[in-house]
Amino acid sequence: MAVEKTNSTSSLAEVIDR
C-alpha cells in the first residue's frame, strides 16, 4: 500500500489498481 501518499483517495485508487 502507498503509505507515503497523503491523499487517502490516491492511496485507495492505487491499492485498487494493484
C-alpha positions in Angstrom: 0.0 0.0 0.0 1.2 3.5 -0.7 1.6 4.8 2.9 3.7 7.7 1.6 0.6 9.0 -0.2 -1.0 11.7 1.9 -4.2 11.7 -0.2 -6.4 8.8 1.1 -8.2 8.8 -2.3 -5.0 8.4 -4.2 -3.9 5.6 -1.9 -7.2 3.7 -2.3 -7.0 4.2 -6.1 -3.5 2.7 -6.2 -4.4 -0.2 -3.9 -7.5 -1.0 -6.1 -5.4 -0.6 -9.3 -2.9 -3.1 -7.9 
